[in-house]
Amino acid sequence: MVVSTVASAYDFQHYGNVGIYSADGTYLSAKMNVPVGAPGEKFPVIIFCNSWALGESEYDLQADLFAEQGYVTLSYAARGWYGSGGMINATGAKDMEDINALVDYLVAQPEVDADNIGMTGVSLGGGMTLMAAAHEPRIKTVVSFSGWTNILDSMYGGWADDTSSGQGQATLRSAWAGILIFAGDLIGNLDPTVAQMRDRLAGNYELDQVAAWAAERSVETYVDEYNARQIPVYMINNYQDQLFQANQMERFFSKLNYDAKRMDINKGIHITGEIGGFINIGGTLADFMSILGDGPIRNALTGIFGALDIQLGDISNNGPWKKAHRWFDHHLKGIAIDVDGNEIMAEEKIQLKDKVASGRFKDWVAPRDSANVVDQTFYFDYSRSSIFSPYRTGLKTQTVGNSSYSIYTGKDTDATTGMDLPGNLDGFIDTLVSFLLDDITLTSTLAGLMEAHLGDVHRTAKLDDFTEYYANISCPLGCYREAGVKYETGTFNEAKEFVGAAKMDLWVEPQSSDVHLVAYVYEIQSGWGAKNRLITHAPVTRRGVVAGQPLHMTFDMVFSKFTTEPGSKIAVVFDTEDPLYQNVNGYNKRVKILHGDGYNSSVTLPFAN
């Protein structure tokens, strides 16, 4: 075994304007670092691909660090971004041709070890990295940060493959879709097809075309290629990432049938778990200013950021990137033991890290025996304990008798993926941002960021009263109707640790042909100053259903690791709106939730033992 030591830093030559042409003649703007070694010495390679809306300078700091450690590095801007030509292809066939051209260029360099080429990237770069490994066999191993494995699931979460009827269970992640389209139009050369696909999802039409477009760009489509070649792959994502949720990463990971795979899920929203280890703010701003052209604005910004020399601190201390270095050291240099004496290819393949603790597991394959997770099912109920007691909603450990509870559309409740800010500040922020940025809302994204990175901050909600006032023709004096409903368990004396994705089976009777529900799971604390802390959530949208007939809905809740306080309860909340998602409900339409007698609505919670 080769043991890693603190290597003497290599000097390296930096080439700042490397131009590479793809098969169709498209120019790709790139930078390269080449270590200065002994005569004839060859070095392994790391290819860096940019994030959405960023450019080839994004990874300057990491590229320099890898070069000092004896790697040739090539950082490039994908087509359609910054100095590269063409239109944004969103990891399609043109992008894969570009990867082939980059590798052709690299293997022609005398300093390159052509048998040891790795690739990495964040967000768009993370997805591009996973796709590249499936299409370019000369790429030996990859590390993907905040990437995706199924692009349709990312944009249209909860996708069900029933496009022939147009009744997918899917919900457009309208907030994130808006952010991406807005940034692509503003900064890049966005292929109009990308926006067209978003519009088809929003309008729920021609979904077969969207599915085909997305499948070409989803590494889950190419899982057989991964298994055939046993491509060493490391995926690093974040719990509060509501763009590329951890569920799809876990699903792809579980389909890989070999040992050289790793998956970490950390605190953070999209890219924030790893941002401190890579982004070169000064270089990224310079890339952005280069598209502004010469002029007083650019000159002023150049002077300001040059004087500030803004960076995010010591990148070598960022945990996810430190692991990426170890991974590449092992698979491209043959190093088995890192500088701290740890076995790089340890038996544990999974690390899940929340605010309380981290957990390591050997694997993560249903029924999750190796993670020692026990599923517990609770049934929704609306009943009373005696003839003298009021009717109450609840979660029971046994099946229940027939009952139902009705909620009405058109009003959001306090249950939300956002943050309960004072003075309706969340509503003000979303109104302002929506006005300025083409109907984009941000409070859910900001709430996830605060929860992940600000100590004991959690997304909380007032869950005691969902009654809302409605006025319409049938109720000329107004009537009180519930905009949401809460079901809760009894008190758990011990702390409960969630590991994985809860499953929700729900029977409803909708009043209209389109119905959209959002399910939330909360911890309900007890005592003075108690909080209702959000654990997980998921939306489901069904279109073209038969009004007045029972409808089965399944929710694949967002992957979570969460530890409750002793003495807490668990609550499930349903309502009909959330700022993250497109809402197809009409106004003041009833949704009746059915319990028992053939309609055993239930939730299954994954508790670590």
Secondary structure, DSSP 4 states (H G I P E B T S, - for coil): -EE---PPPPPEEEEEEEEEE-TT--EEEEEEEEE--STT--EEEEEEEPPTT--TTTTHHHHHHHHHTT-EEEEEPPTTSTT--S-B-TTSHHHHHHHHHHHHHHHTSTTEEEEEEEEEEETHHHHHHHHHHHH-TT--EEEEES--S-HHHHHEES--S-TTTT----EE-HHHHHHHHHHHHHHS-B-HHHHHHHHHHHHT--HHHHHHHHHHT-GGGGHHHHHHHT--EEEEEETT-SSS-HHHHHHHHHH--SSSEEEEEES-STTTTTGGGT--HHHHHHHHHHTT-SSHHHHHHHHHHHHHT---S-GGG-HHHHHHHHHHHHHHH-EEE-TTS-BTT-S--EEEE-SS-EEEES---TTTGGGTEEEEEEEEEEE-SSTTSPPEEEEESS---SEEEEEESS---S--SS---GGGHHHHHHHHHHHHTTS---HHHHHHHHHHHSTT---B---S--EEEEEETTEEEEEEEESEEEEE----SS--EEEE--EEEEEEEESSS-EEEEEEEEEE--STT--EEEEEEEEEEE-S--TTS-EEEEEEPPPEEEEPPTT-EEEEEEES--TTS-----SS-EEEEEEBTTB--EEEEEEE-
